[in-house]
Amino acid sequence: MKTLAKAALFALAASFPLLAAAHKAFLLPSATVLSDGDDAWITVDAAVSNDLFEFNHFPLALDGLAITAPDGARVEPENVGNGKWRNTFDVHLTHQGTYKIAVSTDGAFATYEDANGEKKRARGDAATIAQRIPAGAKNVEITQAQNTVETFVTLGKPNDLALKPSGRGLEFVPVTAPNDLFAGETASFRFLLDGKPAAGIKVSAIRGGTRYRDAPDELTATTDADGKFSLTWPVAGPYWLSASTEGGTPTLANAKTRRAGCTVTLDVLP
């Protein structure tokens, strides 16, 4: 993977909470609902962009890519390509049901004062962040930054085995099947933080094509005590849904705080 893309991804993971800001990361599948067949394939674009869902900033690194099949098994991506503005890969759909495709990162950033008392910053992954802080640094504060970018694809009849939460970080849990969304209808979802309801989290959903309109036409919601929220889709199209929070117990040694975020691409049908 290119060093630039890796650094950009860590910078992105440390940028919460920026729900409707520029530089949005996404996974965009070529199709989200397919009829059951013997040879079903999709192509997924992975990028970080200024406009949804354009390719005009840099590619989304695929180091943390995990594809979960409807039976819970891991699926390997095929035909992986690394481009200037996006990365791509194919997924061979061999089982009927719902697939989860996600890129997860667990990074960190730190603030400290050097020997001259000058304030400095460092970013990196959980394994190397301590190595980026010079010996003798003072007032060191490390923040863990966890992020997941994901989407869903269903072949034939949907199921929910791939949608089961892991209990780690901020997780999107569909109540309404994620590939059963239609314009004019209301869908319900939940957010969990470390497996527990994430209450009071602000959620933003923005339809693609922002390059061609003046206003983002943002949909917003706030999770209830059970971590649940609902959205009514005004029109069909791909939507970028995002939420973030600060809190929970850091899993990174020496980290004082944690920021966790989750971004989902959802396809709303006519």
N, C-alpha and C positions, 0 to 999 in steps of 0.2 A: 504494500500500500504506500502511496506517496506521502512523504513527510508533511507536505503542506495540507493535504486533506486530513491527516491525523491531527495536526495541530488545530485546524479549524474546528474539528469535531469536539475537541476538548474545550475550546473556547466557547462553543455553543452550549455544551453541557453546563458551563459555569455562568450562563447568562440569564437564568431564571430569576424572578418571574417576568417574562416578557411575552404575554399571551398574544398580542396583536402587533408586535413589533416586526421590523423587517428581518430578513435572514431566517426564513422558516424552513425547517428540515422536513422532508417527507419521503415516503415510499409510495409510488404510484403504479399500481398494477394495470396491465393492458386490458384486463377484464376482471370482474369480481364475481360474476355469476355465470356458471357454465353448465350445459347439459351433460349428464353422465355419458361418458364415451370411453373408448379404448386408448385414445391418444390425445389427451387434453394438456395443453401447455399455456403458460402465461409468461410475459416478460415484465419485469419490474424495473422502473427507473428510480434511482436513489440520488437525491440532490438536496442542496440547501440554496434557496432562491430568495430574491427580492419580491417576486410576483408568483402567486399560486396559479398553476403548477408549471411554471416556466423553468428553463434551465439557463440561468444567467448569473450565478454567483460562484459556487464550487460544488464538487461532487460530495455526497455523503459517504464517509468511509464505511466499509462493510466488515470491519474486524469483529464486531459483536453481532453479526447476523445469525439469527436462528429461525429456521422454518419448521413449524410443528404441523404434522399431518393430522387428519381427523382421528386416527387411532392413537395419537400421542407420540408417535415415533418421530425422530429427527429426519428431515429431508435435506439433502445436500443441493445447493444451487448449481446450475449448469450454465456453461457459456458466459462466465463472468467477464465483464468488460470494464476497463477503467478509462474514463474519458476526461476531457478538460473541464466540462461543465456538469457531468453526471456520471455515475456508475450504473451499470445494468447487469441483470442476471435473469436467467430463465428458471422456471419451476415446472417440473413434470408432475402433473396431478394424476396420481394412480389410484387414489382411494376416494370413494364418495364421502362427502361431508365438508366440513369447514376447516380451512387451513389458517394458521396464524403466522404472519411474516413480520419479524421484528428485528430491529437493531438496537442493542442496549449498550450503554457506556457507564462506567463507574470511574469517574475522574475526581480531581481535587484541585483547589486553588488555595494559595496561601498569601497572606500579607505579613510583612516583617520589617524591621529596621536593621540596616546594615551597620557596620562598625562606625560609620560616620553619622549615624542617626538619620540617614535618608530612608524614606519609606519605599519599599520595593514590593513587587508582586511576582508570584511564580505559579505556573499551571503545569499539570501533568496528569498521569494516571496514578491510581492508588499505590502502585508499586514503586514509583520513582519520585513522587512529590517531595519526599524528605531529602532526596539527593540534590534537589534543586535549591535547597535553602542552605546558604553558606554557614559554616561553623561560626559560632559567636553571634549569630543573629539574635536580636531581641524582639520582644513583643510579637512572637510568632502566633498567628492564628490560622488554622487550617480548616477549610470547609469542604466537606465531601459533596460531590455533585453527581447525582444519578439521573439518567435520562433514558427513556425508551421511545423509539419512533416505530410505529407499527401499522399494519393494515391486515385485512382479512379477505379471503377468497373462498367461495363455496362451489364445489362440484356436485351437482345433483342435489340430493336432500341434505339440508344442513344438520349439523350436530354441534355439541358444545364441549367435547373432550379437550380440544386444543385451547379452549378459552379459559380453562381452570387457572385461577391465580396461583402464583408461586409463594406468596407471602413476603416478598421482598420488594421494597421500594413502593413507588406510586403506580398502581395498576388499574387499567381500564377493564371493567367487567361488563359485558353486554347483558342487559335484561331482555331487550328486543334483539333478535338475531341480527348481527351486524351486516349481513348481506340481504336483509329483508326490510329495506328502508325505502319509503315512497314519498314523493312530493305531496304536501297537504296533510300528511299523517304525523302523529306524535310518536316518538321513540324514547325509550327509557334506558338508562345506563347507570353504572355505579363506579365510583373510584374507591379503591382500598389503599391504605398506607400500611405497609408491613402486615397485610392480611386483615387489618381492622378497618371499619368504616372511616372514610376520610370526610369529615363533616366540615362545612363552611368553606369549601374550596371553590374558587371562581373558575368557570369553564367558558371557553370561547370557541365558537365554530364559525369558520369563514368559507364561503363557497369559492371555488377556483375561478380564474378569469379576472382577477383583480387588476390585471394590466389594462383591461378594457373598460373599466368603470371608475368613477371618481371616488365613490364611497366603498368601504370594505363590506358593507351590509352584514355586519357582525351579529351573530346570535350569541346571547349570553345566558348563563344559568349559574346557580350556586347549589352545591350539594347539600342535602338535608342531613339529619342526624344519622341516617343509615348509609350515607355516602351516595345517595341516589339523586338523579336529576333527569329532567325530560326536556326534549327539544322538538319543536314542530318545524318541519322542513318547508320553506316557502316555495322552492322550485327545485327541480332535479339538477343533478350535477355532483362532481366530487367536492367533498368538504374536508377542510383541515380543522381538526378539533384538538384543543390543547388545554392543559391544566398544569399547575405547578404549586408547590408548597414548600415551606420551610418547617422542619421539625422532625420528630422521631429520633431514634437513637442511631448515631453514625456507626457504621460497621468498620470504618477506617480508623486505625489506631492513631491517636493524637488529634483527631478531628474534633473540634468543639461543636460544630453545627453541621447540618446537612440540608441540601436543597435537592428536591426530587421533582421530576417532571415527566409528563407523558404526552405524546403527540400521536394522533391517529388520523389516517386517511379513511374516510367513509364515502361510499358511492350511493347517492340517493337517486332512485329510478323514477321515471315519469309515472 
